[in-house]
Amino acid sequence: MNTKAQTIWKAFCGELIVEPTDDMREALATAIREIVNEFQYYHFGDGEDMVVDARMLYELAEELEQ
């Protein structure tokens, strides 16, 4: 697992009230993929790639916390 993945996994585990499992790791990965699918849009420009607006991710996090 690379450094960014480890940082995200540690943040996720820090909110748990039970011991983390491999199933939870897979569920987190699935959730991340679904977030990207829901919020990505095509960016026309250098490299022309799909991007995700960070503001939208923060708004999603706030919605989930309510």
N, C-alpha and C positions, 0 to 999 in steps of 0.2 A: 504494500500500500504506500503510495507516495505521501509527501508531507501534507499537501492540501487535503487529501482524503483522510489522513490521520487526524488533522485538526477538526474536520467536520465530524468524524466519528466520535472524537473525544467530547465535542460540544453536545452531540446527541446523547451520549452516555451520561453526561453530567446532569441531564434532566430526568433520567430514569429513576424509578423507585425500586426496580428489580435489577438483577444482574443481566447485562446484555448477552444476547445469543447470536449465533450465526443467522438465524431467521430474521432477527431485527436488522442485521447488517444488510441482508438481501432486501428487506422491506424498505429500508432507507434508500438504497440504490434505485429501487423501483419508483419510489416517490420522487426522487430527483429527476429521473427520466420523464415522468409524467409532468412535473413542473416545467421542464424545458419544452415538452410538447405543447403545453397549454400557452406558454408565454413567448415562444420564439417568433421572430419575424425576420423577413429577408432584408438584409442591408445591402444596398447598392453602393459600391465604392471599392476601395482598395481591397482586393482579396475576395470581395463579394461573398459574404458568409452569413449564416444565421446568427442572430444576436438575441440576447434577453436583456430587457430593461431592469436594472437593479432596483429602481423605485417600485416597480410592479412586484418584485420579490419581497421587498419590505412590507408593502401593503398586504400581500398574501400572508406573511408571517403575523401581522397584526390581526387579520381576520381570523386566523387559526387560533390565536390566543384568547379571543373573545368567547 
